[in-house]
Amino acid sequence: GQWWSPPVEPAAVEAPLKRCASRRICTELFSGGVAGCIAKTATAPLARLTVLAQTSSLLAPSAAVPGCLVAGFADAGIVRGLQHIVRCEGPGGLWRGNVCTLVHRFPFTGVTFLAVEVSNRVFSQTIQRHWWGKLVPGAVAACTATVACYPLEVVRTRRMAEVGARCMPPQSWHSSLLQLILREGPRGMYRGVGLALAVTVPSLATSFGAYTKIKDFSVARGLSESSFLVSFLAGGIAGALGSAVTFPIDVLRRRCQVMGMDASVPTRSWTQEAWHIMRSDGVAGFWRGIFPEMAKVFPTVALTFMTYEQLRFVAKKYRL
């Protein structure tokens, strides 16, 4: 007789698909979050030195502890700057603000990689064949993650910028966040968010675009897509390019984020602050902290991409 099978209920098909989609989303969020946390912890001393160099001249008038003058970070080299932190606060000072960094970085990096993955699926291959099409997923991810996690970034920057008198008494990241919300409200929580987008969007767009291009180039020459070397080098080069493009704006962003942290820190608009830097330090003022930033960004982004790719590979291999 004629072979016949009963119709498949739509729900029977949709349920596994939904489970598969949920698992993929969780994998992207977890892989991205863990990758970001590992990379940030490994390079936290250089990150803190960068923030101190960027904000030191703004915070210097209120540093009140002898031997821990914030201005000392403005022109210090990498080794001298790290030694200065250890003398002021002990070895733990190198990782000051790292807990808040992890609280910020896990959702930020997870959302970033998830948004890139979704964008890659949403935008057609026709768009992504153009050079500018490679930048779109990173730009979408940057907007999403920056706005979602920005108040935590403000708290993180302030914690890292604290030196001397501001370090006493120590305050937990959630207390700092609550204080920011209650004392300064939405304006303080999102102070400098426009600058943050001006930094993060081109930086991540360049990073992800360059990463995809370099990885495709490497795979075309016979290297494995999941290779440690491919992920590390592609991520590091992409990160350095992305950071170099936007560093002067990043200086303004950091300085705006620390404004209002206490009464002695002046509050200015970003345009006023730009003129202030130009008048007091000249063009060089917009590049303060570039050396620790460049020393930090290559391993940070390289470790992030490499760890992310390896975690995805493991999840796919073992169907996690």
Secondary structure per residue as TSV (DSSP state, phi and psi in degrees):
chain	resnum	aa	ss	phi	psi
A	1	G	-	360.0	173.5
A	2	Q	-	-73.0	131.8
A	3	W	-	-69.7	132.1
A	4	W	-	-138.7	137.3
A	5	S	-	-127.0	141.9
A	6	P	-	-64.6	150.4
A	7	P	-	-61.7	144.3
A	8	V	-	-83.5	130.2
A	9	E	-	-67.4	135.8
A	10	P	H	-54.9	-37.1
A	11	A	H	-62.5	-33.0
A	12	A	H	-67.6	-27.6
A	13	V	H	-86.6	-40.3
A	14	E	H	-67.8	-37.2
A	15	A	H	-59.3	-50.7
A	16	P	H	-62.7	-36.3
A	17	L	H	-63.8	-41.6
A	18	K	H	-65.0	-40.8
A	19	R	H	-62.6	-41.1
A	20	C	H	-63.9	-43.7
A	21	A	H	-64.9	-42.2
A	22	S	H	-63.6	-40.9
A	23	R	H	-64.0	-40.3
A	24	R	H	-65.2	-41.9
A	25	I	H	-62.0	-45.7
A	26	C	H	-62.5	-39.4
A	27	T	H	-62.3	-44.9
A	28	E	H	-63.3	-46.1
A	29	L	H	-63.8	-46.1
A	30	F	H	-67.1	-47.5
A	31	S	H	-61.5	-46.3
A	32	G	H	-64.3	-43.4
A	33	G	H	-63.3	-47.6
A	34	V	H	-64.3	-42.8
A	35	A	H	-58.9	-45.4
A	36	G	H	-64.0	-40.3
A	37	C	H	-66.1	-43.7
A	38	I	H	-62.0	-47.0
A	39	A	H	-64.8	-42.6
A	40	K	H	-67.8	-38.3
A	41	T	H	-65.8	-40.1
A	42	A	H	-64.3	-31.8
A	43	T	T	-113.1	15.7
A	44	A	H	-56.9	-41.0
A	45	P	H	-59.0	-41.1
A	46	L	H	-69.6	-35.9
A	47	A	H	-64.0	-42.4
A	48	R	H	-67.0	-39.7
A	49	L	H	-62.2	-38.2
A	50	T	H	-61.5	-47.5
A	51	V	H	-62.6	-42.7
A	52	L	H	-63.9	-39.7
A	53	A	H	-66.1	-37.7
A	54	Q	H	-70.6	-34.7
A	55	T	H	-106.7	-4.2
A	56	S	H	-58.8	-45.0
A	57	S	H	-68.8	-25.1
A	58	L	H	-77.0	-36.7
A	59	L	H	-90.8	-15.2
A	60	A	G	-53.7	-39.9
A	61	P	G	-59.5	-22.0
A	62	S	G	-107.9	5.9
A	63	A	-	-75.8	120.0
A	64	A	-	-117.8	9.5
A	65	V	S	-106.7	118.7
A	66	P	T	-57.0	138.5
A	67	G	T	86.0	-9.6
A	68	C	-	-124.7	35.4
A	69	L	-	-65.3	128.3
A	70	V	G	-63.1	-32.3
A	71	A	G	-60.2	-19.9
A	72	G	G	-64.3	-16.8
A	73	F	G	-87.6	-14.1
A	74	A	S	-59.8	-47.1
A	75	D	S	-116.5	8.2
A	76	A	-	-72.3	147.3
A	77	G	-	-74.7	179.4
A	78	I	H	-63.1	-50.8
A	79	V	H	-65.5	-46.7
A	80	R	H	-62.7	-39.3
A	81	G	H	-63.5	-43.9
A	82	L	H	-65.6	-39.4
A	83	Q	H	-63.4	-37.9
A	84	H	H	-62.7	-42.1
A	85	I	H	-62.7	-45.6
A	86	V	H	-63.2	-40.5
A	87	R	H	-63.7	-39.7
A	88	C	H	-74.4	-42.9
A	89	E	H	-128.3	-1.9
A	90	G	-	84.7	173.3
A	91	P	G	-57.9	-31.5
A	92	G	G	-62.7	-23.0
A	93	G	G	-63.9	-24.1
A	94	L	G	-64.5	-27.4
A	95	W	G	-109.4	21.2
A	96	R	T	-61.5	131.3
A	97	G	T	84.2	3.5
A	98	N	H	-70.4	-32.4
A	99	V	H	-61.5	-45.4
A	100	C	H	-64.6	-35.6
A	101	T	H	-59.6	-43.8
A	102	L	H	-67.4	-40.5
A	103	V	H	-61.8	-36.7
A	104	H	H	-77.5	-42.2
A	105	R	H	-72.8	-34.8
A	106	F	H	-59.9	-55.7
A	107	P	H	-67.0	-35.8
A	108	F	H	-62.2	-51.7
A	109	T	H	-70.2	-37.8
A	110	G	H	-60.9	-47.8
A	111	V	H	-64.0	-37.8
A	112	T	H	-60.5	-52.2
A	113	F	H	-67.1	-36.4
A	114	L	H	-64.7	-44.9
A	115	A	H	-63.6	-37.4
A	116	V	H	-64.2	-44.2
A	117	E	H	-62.5	-44.5
A	118	V	H	-64.7	-43.4
A	119	S	H	-62.3	-39.1
A	120	N	H	-61.7	-32.2
A	121	R	H	-81.7	-33.6
A	122	V	H	-75.8	-47.0
A	123	F	S	-77.5	136.1
A	124	S	-	-67.5	157.7
A	125	Q	H	-63.4	-27.1
A	126	T	H	-61.1	-44.9
A	127	I	H	-65.3	-43.3
A	128	Q	H	-75.5	-8.2
A	129	R	T	-74.5	-24.7
A	130	H	S	-77.8	154.5
A	131	W	T	-61.9	-38.0
A	132	W	G	-73.9	-23.6
A	133	G	G	-65.3	-27.5
A	134	K	G	-68.9	-21.2
A	135	L	T	-86.7	-19.6
A	136	V	H	-62.0	-49.5
A	137	P	H	-58.2	-41.7
A	138	G	H	-64.8	-37.2
A	139	A	H	-67.3	-43.2
A	140	V	H	-62.0	-44.8
A	141	A	H	-62.0	-41.1
A	142	A	H	-62.4	-46.0
A	143	C	H	-60.5	-47.5
A	144	T	H	-61.7	-52.7
A	145	A	H	-69.7	-38.4
A	146	T	H	-64.4	-49.2
A	147	V	H	-65.7	-39.8
A	148	A	H	-65.9	-35.8
A	149	C	H	-112.0	9.1
A	150	Y	H	-62.2	-43.5
A	151	P	H	-56.5	-36.6
A	152	L	H	-65.6	-33.3
A	153	E	H	-67.6	-38.3
A	154	V	H	-61.5	-47.2
A	155	V	H	-61.4	-43.3
A	156	R	H	-58.9	-47.1
A	157	T	H	-62.7	-41.9
A	158	R	H	-66.0	-40.0
A	159	R	H	-62.2	-40.7
A	160	M	H	-72.7	-26.8
A	161	A	H	-84.2	-10.0
A	162	E	-	-70.2	126.8
A	163	V	-	-141.7	146.5
A	164	G	G	66.7	-121.1
A	165	A	G	-60.0	-31.4
A	166	R	G	-71.2	-16.7
A	167	C	G	-79.5	-6.5
A	168	M	S	-119.3	127.2
A	169	P	S	-81.3	158.9
A	170	P	-	-65.2	144.8
A	171	Q	-	-128.1	139.2
A	172	S	-	-70.8	158.7
A	173	W	H	-64.1	-36.1
A	174	H	H	-72.2	-31.1
A	175	S	H	-66.5	-40.5
A	176	S	H	-64.0	-40.5
A	177	L	H	-65.1	-44.0
A	178	L	H	-63.3	-41.1
A	179	Q	H	-62.8	-41.0
A	180	L	H	-61.6	-44.8
A	181	I	H	-64.8	-47.0
A	182	L	H	-74.6	-38.3
A	183	R	H	-85.0	-37.3
A	184	E	H	-114.5	-15.4
A	185	G	H	66.1	-166.3
A	186	P	H	-56.5	-33.7
A	187	R	H	-62.7	-43.4
A	188	G	H	-71.8	-37.0
A	189	M	H	-63.5	-32.9
A	190	Y	T	-116.3	23.8
A	191	R	T	-66.5	122.9
A	192	G	T	87.2	9.0
A	193	V	H	-65.5	-32.0
A	194	G	H	-63.0	-42.4
A	195	L	H	-66.0	-37.6
A	196	A	H	-61.3	-42.1
A	197	L	H	-66.9	-38.2
A	198	A	H	-64.8	-26.8
A	199	V	H	-84.9	-51.3
A	200	T	H	-72.2	-40.0
A	201	V	H	-62.4	-56.7
A	202	P	H	-65.8	-32.5
A	203	S	H	-66.2	-50.4
A	204	L	H	-71.0	-35.8
A	205	A	H	-61.0	-45.1
A	206	T	H	-65.2	-43.4
A	207	S	H	-62.2	-51.2
A	208	F	H	-69.1	-37.7
A	209	G	H	-63.6	-46.4
A	210	A	H	-66.8	-38.8
A	211	Y	H	-61.0	-46.8
A	212	T	H	-61.4	-43.7
A	213	K	H	-65.0	-46.6
A	214	I	H	-65.8	-40.4
A	215	K	H	-65.8	-43.5
A	216	D	H	-60.6	-41.0
A	217	F	H	-62.4	-42.7
A	218	S	H	-68.0	-42.7
A	219	V	H	-64.7	-37.8
A	220	A	H	-63.6	-21.2
A	221	R	T	-101.6	19.7
A	222	G	T	95.9	0.4
A	223	L	-	-84.0	149.4
A	224	S	-	-72.1	141.3
A	225	E	T	-63.2	-31.8
A	226	S	T	-93.3	11.7
A	227	S	-	-64.3	136.8
A	228	F	H	-56.7	-45.4
A	229	L	H	-62.9	-44.8
A	230	V	H	-61.6	-49.1
A	231	S	H	-62.9	-42.4
A	232	F	H	-67.9	-50.6
A	233	L	H	-68.5	-43.7
A	234	A	H	-62.3	-44.0
A	235	G	H	-65.2	-43.2
A	236	G	H	-64.4	-46.5
A	237	I	H	-63.9	-43.5
A	238	A	H	-62.0	-42.7
A	239	G	H	-65.1	-41.4
A	240	A	H	-63.0	-41.4
A	241	L	H	-62.8	-47.0
A	242	G	H	-62.0	-40.3
A	243	S	H	-72.1	-40.8
A	244	A	H	-62.4	-33.8
A	245	V	H	-63.7	-33.9
A	246	T	H	-119.1	9.4
A	247	F	H	-59.7	-44.4
A	248	P	H	-57.8	-37.4
A	249	I	H	-69.7	-33.6
A	250	D	H	-63.1	-36.7
A	251	V	H	-60.2	-46.5
A	252	L	H	-62.4	-41.4
A	253	R	H	-59.6	-49.7
A	254	R	H	-61.7	-40.6
A	255	R	H	-67.9	-36.7
A	256	C	H	-67.1	-34.9
A	257	Q	H	-67.1	-31.7
A	258	V	H	-87.7	-10.1
A	259	M	T	-64.4	134.5
A	260	G	T	90.3	-2.3
A	261	M	S	-71.0	-24.6
A	262	D	S	-155.2	171.5
A	263	A	T	-64.7	-23.8
A	264	S	T	-82.9	-11.1
A	265	V	S	-90.8	120.3
A	266	P	-	-65.2	149.7
A	267	T	-	-113.5	121.2
A	268	R	-	-135.6	160.1
A	269	S	-	-72.3	165.5
A	270	W	H	-66.6	-30.6
A	271	T	H	-70.4	-41.4
A	272	Q	H	-62.6	-39.9
A	273	E	H	-67.0	-37.9
A	274	A	H	-61.6	-44.4
A	275	W	H	-65.4	-37.6
A	276	H	H	-62.4	-44.6
A	277	I	H	-62.4	-44.1
A	278	M	H	-62.7	-41.8
A	279	R	H	-70.0	-41.3
A	280	S	H	-86.6	-35.8
A	281	D	H	-121.3	-10.5
A	282	G	-	73.5	-167.4
A	283	V	G	-60.1	-33.5
A	284	A	G	-58.8	-27.2
A	285	G	G	-62.7	-26.7
A	286	F	G	-80.0	-6.8
A	287	W	G	-117.7	13.9
A	288	R	T	-67.9	128.7
A	289	G	T	94.6	2.3
A	290	I	H	-66.2	-32.9
A	291	F	H	-69.7	-50.9
A	292	P	H	-63.6	-30.5
A	293	E	H	-64.0	-46.6
A	294	M	H	-67.3	-36.3
A	295	A	H	-66.7	-29.3
A	296	K	H	-85.5	-40.6
A	297	V	H	-68.7	-37.5
A	298	F	H	-61.2	-55.7
A	299	P	H	-65.7	-33.0
A	300	T	H	-62.5	-54.4
A	301	V	H	-70.4	-37.2
A	302	A	H	-61.7	-46.8
A	303	L	H	-64.0	-38.9
A	304	T	H	-61.1	-53.4
A	305	F	H	-64.2	-42.0
A	306	M	H	-64.6	-46.9
A	307	T	H	-64.4	-42.3
A	308	Y	H	-58.9	-48.6
A	309	E	H	-63.2	-40.1
A	310	Q	H	-69.1	-40.1
A	311	L	H	-65.0	-40.3
A	312	R	H	-63.4	-41.1
A	313	F	H	-62.2	-44.4
A	314	V	H	-64.3	-44.2
A	315	A	H	-61.3	-40.5
A	316	K	H	-69.8	-41.2
A	317	K	H	-64.5	-42.3
A	318	Y	T	-100.7	11.3
A	319	R	T	53.2	46.2
A	320	L	-	-81.1	360.0
